[in-house]
């Protein structure tokens, strides 16, 4: 399969991305003339998506070992559970969008939309573009706007950012093209938010600074879970074009490596880039990359950060020494399944690692 930046063939609807372990949210749609439309399709003129988010604490399962749960600060949308990262927001190019936030945290907060070319009054930077943050118990509606272009983006707190983002107030936002050339349409399209965590005891509040040796964060996750605690593998079929949308919400660089295939970086921060085939893509804090690969090598293949400590939970590996931490597994349909003990709470941790 030939990779092309602009594509060829007939124009088709894009594949709607999914976010493993995290719900998608298409917003609450209103139209000037009161008509009812399909929220999962591009909106006609005169309609708007409003993303109604609630920020609040929640006890979240992050890993299977050596600890399982922590209290994080996350987001919920109507009909979804609260969690970190928050629900993935999905809209289409040219649409008018709006963020509303209800603050059920013990502290004030804001929401900043990251990379969407929003007007200043919708930027959500406490004390600067938003002089008065949203107080605990209050709600706030940011002015509506039209994002500047398609791509993978994010939203996060910009009040006491060093604390609130590290406690979990982050989420992804995909702005999709209304249609695209058939040759560049992904068969499988997944979002991955990279985060790092540290907390002192089972269920306690995550700390904004590392709790491990030398101030390190002992847990590294994709979409709020270590590899062993994920809901399962990511299913693909031979011949699929697979797109991985990555957002680094942490304060560390991550080197995202795919086994068994070349990965191709096709976009950075919503813009096409010169195509480079590689096995590892470095992603800096705050960056977005879209990577693609062609599923041409059946098996069970890991995708993980190649910093060795980031493939462990508190310096412990998973079932029979398998990588955990910032790891996901792509599973070809028809190939042997990954041993379920890898995802088990009982037998996850390798007894070969001290």
C-alpha positions as a printed NumPy array, in Angstrom:
array([[  0.   ,   0.   ,   0.   ],
       [  1.392,   3.394,  -0.985],
       [  1.322,   6.165,   1.586],
       [  0.344,   9.53 ,   0.124],
       [ -0.146,  12.882,   1.803],
       [ -3.016,  14.131,  -0.356],
       [ -4.504,  10.809,  -1.443],
       [ -6.217,   9.499,  -4.524],
       [ -9.516,   7.912,  -5.433],
       [-13.108,   8.879,  -4.636],
       [-13.978,  11.029,  -1.626],
       [-15.371,   9.024,   1.315],
       [-16.387,   9.56 ,   4.927],
       [-13.451,   9.259,   7.367],
       [-13.211,   6.474,   9.903],
       [-14.337,   7.768,  13.29 ],
       [-11.472,   7.22 ,  15.76 ],
       [-11.938,   5.223,  18.933],
       [-10.042,   5.596,  22.214],
       [ -9.329,   2.28 ,  23.964],
       [-10.612,   2.367,  27.572],
       [-12.061,   5.894,  27.091],
       [-15.527,   6.956,  25.803],
       [-16.065,   9.187,  22.772],
       [-18.284,  12.281,  22.998],
       [-19.874,  14.007,  19.994],
       [-21.329,  16.808,  22.085],
       [-24.836,  18.154,  22.439],
       [-26.015,  19.343,  19.015],
       [-28.328,  22.318,  18.555],
       [-29.464,  23.869,  15.275],
       [-30.854,  27.339,  14.688],
       [-34.   ,  25.98 ,  13.051],
       [-34.537,  23.265,  15.685],
       [-33.941,  20.352,  13.292],
       [-32.674,  17.   ,  14.565],
       [-29.434,  15.737,  13.007],
       [-27.081,  12.77 ,  13.474],
       [-24.403,  13.924,  15.906],
       [-21.9  ,  11.417,  14.489],
       [-22.078,  13.009,  11.037],
       [-20.754,  16.409,   9.879],
       [-23.181,  19.12 ,  10.955],
       [-24.982,  21.329,   8.432],
       [-24.639,  25.1  ,   8.566],
       [-26.49 ,  26.659,  11.457],
       [-25.76 ,  23.833,  13.886],
       [-23.298,  23.731,  16.813],
       [-21.667,  21.123,  19.018],
       [-21.519,  21.963,  22.712],
       [-19.211,  19.788,  24.806],
       [-20.579,  19.771,  28.34 ],
       [-17.842,  18.56 ,  30.696],
       [-17.792,  18.118,  34.457],
       [-14.46 ,  18.144,  36.312],
       [-14.446,  16.079,  39.51 ],
       [-12.384,  13.631,  41.588],
       [-12.775,   9.901,  41.05 ],
       [-11.122,   6.685,  42.2  ],
       [ -9.715,   5.098,  39.05 ],
       [ -8.077,   1.78 ,  38.37 ],
       [ -4.707,   2.492,  36.751],
       [ -2.729,  -0.755,  37.1  ],
       [ -3.011,  -4.359,  38.302],
       [  0.137,  -4.167,  40.456],
       [  1.926,  -3.228,  42.652],
       [ -1.002,  -0.87 ,  43.375],
       [ -4.279,  -0.745,  41.489],
       [ -6.3  ,   2.386,  42.185],
       [ -5.692,   6.059,  42.812],
       [ -7.845,   9.133,  43.239],
       [ -7.474,  11.271,  40.128],
       [ -9.104,  14.429,  38.823],
       [-10.981,  13.677,  35.633],
       [-13.782,  14.741,  33.327],
       [-17.217,  13.309,  32.613],
       [-19.681,  14.036,  29.814],
       [-23.433,  13.382,  29.976],
       [-23.892,   9.615,  30.02 ],
       [-20.23 ,   8.788,  30.69 ],
       [-18.331,   7.961,  33.847],
       [-15.735,  10.409,  35.1  ],
       [-12.147,   9.46 ,  34.32 ],
       [ -8.713,  10.524,  33.165],
       [ -8.161,  11.13 ,  30.37 ],
       [-11.596,  12.613,  29.88 ],
       [-13.893,  11.597,  27.025],
       [-12.478,  12.086,  23.539],
       [-14.278,  14.975,  21.86 ],
       [-15.077,  14.484,  18.167],
       [-16.108,  17.18 ,  15.701],
       [-15.708,  17.882,  11.983],
       [-13.942,  20.635,  10.065],
       [-15.803,  23.909,   9.746],
       [-18.189,  23.24 ,  12.612],
       [-18.889,  25.723,  15.374],
       [-18.028,  24.231,  18.762],
       [-18.257,  25.274,  22.382],
       [-16.936,  24.03 ,  25.724],
       [-18.956,  24.237,  28.914],
       [-17.441,  23.164,  32.228],
       [-19.01 ,  22.424,  35.6  ],
       [-16.468,  22.423,  38.411],
       [-16.99 ,  19.763,  41.092],
       [-13.358,  19.885,  42.22 ],
       [-12.251,  21.279,  45.584],
       [-10.282,  24.   ,  43.75 ],
       [-10.904,  26.47 ,  40.932],
       [-10.124,  25.34 ,  37.377],
       [-10.273,  26.285,  33.677],
       [-10.306,  24.4  ,  30.371],
       [ -7.774,  25.238,  27.669],
       [ -8.288,  23.821,  24.177],
       [ -4.833,  22.886,  22.957],
       [ -3.888,  23.474,  19.306],
       [ -7.3  ,  24.356,  17.832],
       [ -6.549,  28.044,  16.959],
       [ -9.287,  29.288,  19.264],
       [ -9.956,  33.01 ,  19.875],
       [ -8.306,  34.483,  22.946],
       [-11.509,  34.637,  24.974],
       [-11.839,  30.829,  24.618],
       [ -8.214,  30.054,  25.528],
       [ -8.808,  29.286,  29.205],
       [ -5.485,  30.435,  30.698],
       [ -6.086,  31.397,  34.319],
       [ -5.24 ,  34.997,  35.176],
       [ -4.436,  35.948,  31.563],
       [ -6.995,  35.111,  28.875],
       [ -9.407,  34.025,  31.628],
       [ -8.778,  36.441,  34.519],
       [-11.331,  34.72 ,  36.78 ],
       [-11.058,  30.921,  36.903],
       [-14.148,  28.771,  37.399],
       [-14.642,  28.492,  41.139],
       [-15.494,  25.25 ,  42.915],
       [-19.202,  24.574,  42.499],
       [-19.588,  26.952,  39.539],
       [-20.107,  26.475,  35.792],
       [-18.803,  28.439,  32.813],
       [-19.477,  28.472,  29.061],
       [-16.587,  29.49 ,  26.809],
       [-17.423,  31.502,  23.68 ],
       [-18.08 ,  29.299,  20.631],
       [-15.56 ,  29.165,  17.786],
       [-14.572,  27.229,  14.668],
       [-11.275,  25.251,  14.975],
       [ -8.576,  26.288,  12.519],
       [ -8.   ,  22.943,  10.808],
       [ -8.402,  19.174,  11.082],
       [ -6.116,  17.069,  13.255],
       [ -5.568,  15.504,  16.661],
       [ -5.734,  17.982,  19.55 ],
       [ -6.508,  18.139,  23.264],
       [ -8.166,  19.956,  26.136],
       [ -6.763,  20.341,  29.645],
       [ -6.741,  22.525,  32.712],
       [ -4.698,  25.732,  32.614],
       [ -5.194,  26.66 ,  36.277],
       [ -2.262,  25.587,  38.443],
       [ -1.259,  23.497,  35.45 ],
       [  1.653,  21.779,  37.186],
       [ -0.807,  20.288,  39.665],
       [ -4.123,  19.876,  37.865],
       [ -2.852,  18.383,  34.608],
       [ -0.714,  15.925,  36.518],
       [ -3.737,  14.918,  38.584],
       [ -5.501,  13.958,  35.361],
       [ -7.401,  16.936,  33.906],
       [ -6.622,  16.163,  30.259],
       [ -8.392,  14.698,  27.23 ],
       [ -8.121,  14.42 ,  23.439],
       [-10.115,  16.227,  20.738],
       [-10.248,  14.939,  17.15 ],
       [-11.3  ,  17.341,  14.394],
       [-12.104,  15.146,  11.395],
       [-12.335,  16.048,   7.714],
       [-15.863,  15.993,   6.32 ],
       [-14.572,  13.622,   3.663],
       [-11.193,  12.401,   2.434],
       [ -9.637,  10.494,  -0.43 ],
       [-10.322,   6.774,  -0.196],
       [ -6.598,   5.953,  -0.414],
       [ -5.788,   7.719,   2.874],
       [ -8.755,   6.502,   4.895],
       [ -7.726,   4.436,   7.93 ],
       [ -9.341,   1.07 ,   8.55 ],
       [ -8.505,   1.278,  12.264],
       [ -8.048,   4.688,  13.924],
       [ -7.145,   4.891,  17.634],
       [ -6.303,   7.67 ,  20.105],
       [ -3.639,   7.319,  22.777],
       [ -2.992,   9.818,  25.584],
       [  0.346,   9.376,  27.353],
       [  0.424,  10.089,  31.105],
       [  2.633,   9.435,  34.136],
       [  1.444,   8.874,  37.705],
       [  2.616,   8.567,  41.267],
       [  0.659,   8.053,  44.481],
       [  1.511,   6.95 ,  47.989],
       [ -0.96 ,   4.178,  48.883],
       [ -3.921,   2.269,  47.48 ],
       [ -6.652,   4.729,  46.479],
       [ -4.799,   7.87 ,  47.573],
       [ -4.703,  11.115,  45.578],
       [ -2.159,  11.18 ,  42.761],
       [  0.724,  13.537,  43.388],
       [  1.84 ,  16.248,  40.963],
       [  5.48 ,  15.299,  41.565],
       [  7.088,  11.88 ,  41.407],
       [  6.793,   9.515,  44.339],
       [  9.482,   7.069,  43.221],
       [ 13.292,   7.165,  43.557],
       [ 14.843,  10.467,  42.431],
       [ 11.367,  11.956,  42.026],
       [ 10.349,   9.573,  39.257],
       [  6.769,   8.617,  38.436],
       [  6.442,   4.846,  38.941],
       [  3.419,   4.374,  36.647],
       [  3.302,   5.207,  32.92 ],
       [  0.026,   4.765,  31.06 ],
       [ -1.796,   4.966,  27.754],
       [ -5.365,   6.244,  28.138],
       [ -5.125,   6.135,  31.916],
       [ -4.153,   2.472,  32.244],
       [ -0.991,   0.405,  32.208],
       [ -0.771,  -2.33 ,  29.598],
       [ -1.782,  -5.069,  32.041],
       [ -4.864,  -3.113,  33.194],
       [ -6.12 ,  -2.316,  29.682],
       [ -9.488,  -3.718,  28.672],
       [ -7.754,  -5.963,  26.146],
       [ -5.884,  -5.935,  22.85 ],
       [ -6.504,  -3.617,  19.896],
       [ -8.001,  -5.747,  17.126],
       [ -6.72 ,  -5.377,  13.547],
       [ -6.871,  -7.459,  10.356],
       [ -4.19 ,  -8.235,   7.803],
       [ -4.178,  -5.489,   5.164],
       [ -5.572,  -2.782,   7.465],
       [ -4.209,   0.733,   7.375],
       [ -3.878,   1.538,  11.096],
       [ -3.656,   5.111,  12.386],
       [ -2.445,   5.925,  15.919],
       [ -3.152,   9.44 ,  17.207],
       [ -0.816,  10.278,  20.102],
       [ -1.025,  13.113,  22.627],
       [  1.727,  13.442,  25.224],
       [ -0.044,  14.879,  28.278],
       [  2.887,  14.142,  30.596],
       [  5.956,  16.17 ,  31.538],
       [  8.397,  13.62 ,  30.119],
       [  9.455,  12.747,  26.577],
       [  8.295,   9.35 ,  25.326],
       [  9.757,   7.271,  22.487],
       [  6.87 ,   5.292,  21.01 ],
       [  8.034,   2.084,  19.363],
       [  6.084,  -0.432,  17.27 ],
       [  7.209,  -4.047,  16.949],
       [  7.082,  -5.974,  13.7  ],
       [  6.288,  -3.058,  11.363],
       [  7.579,   0.266,  10.138],
       [  5.607,   3.172,  11.495],
       [  5.154,   6.311,   9.436],
       [  4.683,   9.756,  11.   ],
       [  2.161,  11.498,   8.725],
       [  1.108,  14.468,  10.863],
       [  2.414,  16.591,  13.738],
       [  0.176,  18.973,  15.65 ],
       [ -2.478,  18.73 ,  12.964],
       [ -0.189,  19.465,  10.014],
       [  1.196,  17.12 ,   7.379],
       [  4.935,  16.516,   7.653],
       [  7.525,  14.957,   5.326],
       [  6.96 ,  11.215,   5.473],
       [  9.646,   9.295,   7.362],
       [  9.588,   5.556,   7.996],
       [ 10.88 ,   4.603,  11.424],
       [ 10.46 ,   2.182,  14.278],
       [ 10.358,   4.744,  17.104],
       [  8.758,   8.209,  17.256],
       [  9.853,  10.674,  19.927],
       [  6.906,  12.642,  21.309],
       [  7.613,  15.702,  23.457],
       [  5.233,  17.034,  26.125],
       [  2.26 ,  18.758,  24.527],
       [  2.904,  17.302,  21.066],
       [  0.476,  15.439,  18.832],
       [  1.557,  12.883,  16.248],
       [ -0.431,  10.751,  13.867],
       [  1.405,   7.522,  13.031],
       [  0.335,   4.912,  10.491],
       [  1.326,   1.379,   9.647],
       [  0.107,  -1.287,   7.252],
       [ -0.922,  -4.525,   8.975],
       [  1.203,  -6.94 ,   6.945],
       [  2.799,  -9.164,   9.606],
       [  0.263, -11.25 ,  11.585],
       [  0.858, -11.739,  15.282],
       [  0.581, -10.047,  18.66 ],
       [  2.661,  -6.876,  18.503],
       [  3.42 ,  -4.417,  21.281],
       [  3.436,  -0.652,  20.922],
       [  5.202,   0.978,  23.84 ],
       [  7.468,   3.714,  25.107],
       [ 11.05 ,   2.575,  24.638],
       [ 12.333,   4.171,  27.838],
       [ 12.925,   0.865,  29.671],
       [ 11.546,   2.04 ,  33.027],
       [  8.342,   3.114,  31.274],
       [  7.572,  -0.531,  30.395],
       [  7.295,  -1.502,  34.068],
       [  4.94 ,  -0.725,  36.95 ],
       [  7.063,   0.525,  39.813],
       [ 10.059,  -1.382,  38.365],
       [  8.057,  -4.623,  38.101],
       [  7.298,  -6.341,  34.801],
       [  4.127,  -8.198,  33.912],
       [  3.144, -11.834,  33.324],
       [  6.302, -13.888,  32.657],
       [  8.33 , -10.679,  32.379],
       [  6.135,  -8.993,  29.746],
       [  6.215,  -5.207,  29.246],
       [  3.444,  -3.299,  31.   ],
       [  3.447,   0.42 ,  31.803],
       [  3.064,   2.562,  28.676],
       [  2.181,  -0.407,  26.454],
       [ -0.654,  -1.606,  24.214],
       [ -0.932,  -4.809,  22.17 ],
       [ -2.171,  -4.983,  18.572],
       [ -3.738,  -8.389,  17.892],
       [ -4.363,  -9.698,  14.39 ],
       [ -7.755, -11.356,  14.114],
       [ -7.304, -15.088,  13.536],
       [ -3.944, -15.202,  15.323],
       [ -3.558, -16.802,  18.753],
       [ -4.836, -14.593,  21.562],
       [ -2.549, -13.044,  24.148],
       [ -2.474, -15.182,  27.303],
       [ -5.292, -13.814,  29.51 ],
       [ -2.949, -13.959,  32.516],
       [ -1.261, -10.882,  31.044],
       [ -4.445,  -8.918,  31.87 ],
       [ -5.167, -10.766,  35.107],
       [ -5.177,  -9.06 ,  38.492],
       [ -4.045, -12.309,  40.109],
       [ -1.065, -13.342,  38.02 ],
       [  0.08 , -10.144,  36.323],
       [  3.375,  -9.432,  38.048],
       [  6.404, -11.434,  37.065],
       [  8.042, -13.285,  39.949],
       [ 11.379, -13.065,  38.119],
       [ 11.754,  -9.329,  38.813],
       [ 12.813,  -8.039,  42.212]])
